[in-house]
Amino acid sequence: MKEQQNKGIGCLAVIIVAILALIVFGTGNNNTDKDSIPEEYDWVVGIWTCNTPFGTKTFSLGRNGSFSDNEGHEGTYTIDSGRILTHLKGTMGYAIEMDERNQRIGPGGEYWMTKVFN
C-alpha cells in the first residue's frame, strides 16, 4: 500500500515539474504567440532610421512584437488600420505611419524611415 502511494506521489511530482517547465520555458512554438506579427507584415520587422529636425529617430521592431527606440523606450507594438501602435513601459505609446504599398514606415508628416537591418 505504501509503495502505491509513493508511485502516486512520484507521478504527481513529474506532472507538476512538466507544467512548471511549460510555464517557464513555453512550448517553443513562437509562431502562435498572440503578440507575434502576422506574416503579411514581415517587411516591418527590423531596424529603421531617419533624420528629422528633432534629430535622428531609430526604431527596432521585433518579429515577436517587441519595440524599442533610440530614446530608451521599450515595449511592444501591434498593427492596426495601417499604423504601428506602440505600447511602451512607463509612458504613453505612439503611432508610426505605414506605407504598405512602398513598404516603408515613418514617424509622421513627410518623414519616412530607411530600413537598415532585417
C-alpha positions as CSV (number, residue, x, y, z in Angstrom):
1,M,0.0,0.0,0.0
2,K,2.8,2.4,0.9
3,E,4.6,1.6,-2.3
4,Q,1.5,2.5,-4.3
5,Q,1.3,5.9,-2.5
6,N,4.9,6.6,-3.3
7,K,4.3,5.9,-7.0
8,G,1.3,8.2,-7.0
9,I,3.3,11.0,-5.4
10,G,6.1,10.4,-7.9
11,C,3.8,10.7,-10.8
12,L,2.2,13.8,-9.4
13,A,5.7,15.4,-8.9
14,V,6.6,14.6,-12.6
15,I,3.3,16.3,-13.8
16,I,3.9,19.4,-11.6
17,V,7.5,19.7,-12.9
18,A,6.3,19.4,-16.5
19,I,3.6,22.1,-16.0
20,L,6.2,24.4,-14.4
21,A,8.6,23.8,-17.3
22,L,5.8,24.8,-19.8
23,I,5.1,27.9,-17.8
24,V,8.7,29.0,-17.5
25,F,10.1,27.9,-20.9
26,G,6.9,27.9,-23.1
27,T,6.1,25.5,-25.8
28,G,8.9,26.6,-28.1
29,N,6.3,27.5,-30.8
30,N,6.5,31.3,-31.1
31,N,4.6,31.4,-34.3
32,T,1.3,31.0,-32.5
33,D,2.1,33.7,-29.9
34,K,-0.7,36.1,-29.7
35,D,1.7,39.0,-29.8
36,S,3.6,37.9,-32.9
37,I,3.2,39.9,-36.1
38,P,1.1,38.5,-39.0
39,E,3.1,37.2,-41.9
40,E,1.9,39.8,-44.3
41,Y,3.7,42.4,-42.2
42,D,7.1,40.7,-42.1
43,W,8.5,43.6,-44.0
44,V,8.2,45.9,-40.9
45,V,10.4,43.7,-38.8
46,G,13.9,45.2,-38.4
47,I,15.7,48.4,-37.6
48,W,14.5,51.6,-39.1
49,T,16.1,55.1,-39.0
50,C,15.5,58.6,-40.4
51,N,16.7,62.2,-39.7
52,T,14.2,64.8,-38.6
53,P,14.6,68.4,-37.5
54,F,14.4,67.0,-33.9
55,G,17.3,64.5,-34.5
56,T,17.7,61.0,-35.7
57,K,14.9,58.5,-34.9
58,T,15.7,54.8,-34.8
59,F,13.0,52.1,-34.2
60,S,13.6,48.4,-33.7
61,L,10.6,46.2,-34.5
62,G,10.8,42.6,-33.5
63,R,9.1,39.6,-35.0
64,N,7.6,38.8,-31.6
65,G,6.0,42.3,-31.3
66,S,8.8,43.8,-29.3
67,F,9.6,47.5,-29.8
68,S,12.5,49.8,-28.8
69,D,13.8,53.2,-30.0
70,N,16.9,55.3,-29.6
71,E,15.4,57.3,-26.8
72,G,15.3,54.4,-24.5
73,H,11.7,53.5,-24.8
74,E,10.8,49.8,-24.8
75,G,7.6,47.8,-25.0
76,T,5.5,46.1,-27.7
77,Y,3.7,47.0,-30.8
78,T,0.6,46.0,-32.8
79,I,-0.5,46.8,-36.3
80,D,-4.0,48.3,-36.8
81,S,-5.5,50.2,-39.6
82,G,-2.3,50.9,-41.4
83,R,-0.4,52.1,-38.4
84,I,2.1,50.6,-35.9
85,L,0.8,51.3,-32.4
86,T,3.5,51.2,-29.7
87,H,2.7,50.2,-26.2
88,L,5.5,51.4,-24.0
89,K,6.6,50.7,-20.5
90,G,6.2,53.6,-18.1
91,T,4.9,56.1,-20.7
92,M,2.3,56.6,-23.4
93,G,2.9,54.9,-26.7
94,Y,2.6,56.5,-30.1
95,A,1.6,55.6,-33.7
96,I,4.0,55.1,-36.5
97,E,2.6,55.6,-40.0
98,M,2.9,52.7,-42.5
99,D,3.0,53.0,-46.3
100,E,2.2,49.4,-47.2
101,R,2.4,49.9,-51.0
102,N,6.1,51.2,-50.8
103,Q,6.8,49.1,-47.6
104,R,8.1,52.0,-45.5
105,I,7.3,53.4,-42.1
106,G,7.7,56.8,-40.6
107,P,7.2,59.0,-37.5
108,G,4.7,61.1,-39.4
109,G,4.5,64.0,-41.8
110,E,7.0,64.0,-44.7
111,Y,9.5,61.8,-42.9
112,W,9.9,58.2,-44.0
113,M,12.4,55.8,-42.4
114,T,15.1,53.7,-44.1
115,K,15.4,50.0,-43.1
116,V,19.0,49.5,-42.1
117,F,18.8,45.9,-40.8
118,N,16.4,43.0,-41.1
